[in-house]
Amino acid sequence: MLRFWSVPRCLAQRTTPEWLHAWAQVLVECNSYLAPLRSRRSLQPLFQVLGSKFTERRVIEIAKRYCLIRKWRRYLLETWPAWVKHGQWFEFEGRENLDAALEQGKGALLLSPHSFGFGRFVAPVLAQDGYRCHRVGLGWQGDDLSERWGKDDYKRWQHIHYRWESWKNIEALKTMKSALERNEVVHVSLRGLSHGEPAFEIPFWYKRYFLDARLLRVIEFFQAPVVPCFSRLDERGKVIVVLSGTIAPCALRIAAEFGALYREWLERYPELARIRKRVYQEGQDW
Amino acid sequence: MDLNDIRARLETFMHALYGADDSAHRSSEWILSDRAEGFDSVVVLRLVLAIEREFGIVIRDDEINPEAFGGLHNLSRLIERKLAFSSDSA
């Protein structure tokens, strides 16, 4: 097994983000020629969400640029960097905001929008830079990425398995609380919902959109400073992680300040929001 | 500490934790229910942490369920079992 992975690992270590990005785009292009119907079907959610804003040609261009056709982005752009040292693949903007939050001694809650951009890499990458990190998520146990990102240089990060049923996620919440008390970093992603409390609605150009009030109340309970965390892919194929200024741990303030940032990112990079699939699949519920 | 002592101590600090009017704690027999208004993970977490602190025990995830936390009697029994286990292993 080790020998099998050693060849792609060796290749990965010699690959630049620019080269991989270009190669991924070629594969996406080939895919759309060789399997046009399946490619077209995979674009339907994107047409549904972006169709009112862009022409069909522009939507296809966006999809190819971000390798959104089928699962190429995940196969290549998200898996490949897991094999290498992150230096050339990830860039952080605003890391001083995270350091300032940690100086308060109450830990730091990195807050990302769920299913947007490349947030799942943030904890392992920060761990490689010496931070003690925890990534909270659903169903990541046994995930191939989790396995690869969980070894060697990345062992300073831990996945906290969170479940939505109130009775079953107490252990996860206790683990998060202990980590914050040790002044560590906990990375949480906040779901967007089609229904919710009016105070937690954020303006979204396509549909009504609500932040998950339950998780906001959990964050409020922890009383740790909140650092908004967004990520995107740039034209060189690098993942740019942007850490914004600290927000006080109050549900309404998070909804207002994080919501405003989220709106801005949704407006600028709607193609990075994987919520489009749910918007498409759930139709009029959204 | 016997079952009655645990129950009395639990009643006292539950009252302090939630107050008499809290919807999650409407009577001394009925503590937590996911049907109650305002019920969520934070309500359960606050109670679990308070019990752990008060009695010096650790409650595992699989012990946290509506049966164990749905009434004062069952919760007292759980704490009694945990206390007995911790004194046996000490």
Chai-1 contact restraints between the chains, C-beta under 6 A:
chainA,res_idxA,chainB,res_idxB,connection_type,confidence,min_distance_angstrom,max_distance_angstrom,comment,restraint_id
A,S166,B,D40,contact,1.0,0.0,6.0,A-B,restraint_1
A,S166,B,S41,contact,1.0,0.0,6.0,A-B,restraint_2
A,S166,B,V44,contact,1.0,0.0,6.0,A-B,restraint_3
A,W167,B,I64,contact,1.0,0.0,6.0,A-B,restraint_4
A,W167,B,N65,contact,1.0,0.0,6.0,A-B,restraint_5
A,N169,B,S41,contact,1.0,0.0,6.0,A-B,restraint_6
A,I170,B,V44,contact,1.0,0.0,6.0,A-B,restraint_7
A,I170,B,L45,contact,1.0,0.0,6.0,A-B,restraint_8
A,I170,B,V48,contact,1.0,0.0,6.0,A-B,restraint_9
A,I170,B,D61,contact,1.0,0.0,6.0,A-B,restraint_10
A,I170,B,I64,contact,1.0,0.0,6.0,A-B,restraint_11
A,E171,B,D61,contact,1.0,0.0,6.0,A-B,restraint_12
A,L173,B,L45,contact,1.0,0.0,6.0,A-B,restraint_13
A,R214,B,D40,contact,1.0,0.0,6.0,A-B,restraint_14
A,R217,B,V42,contact,1.0,0.0,6.0,A-B,restraint_15
A,V218,B,V42,contact,1.0,0.0,6.0,A-B,restraint_16
A,F221,B,V42,contact,1.0,0.0,6.0,A-B,restraint_17
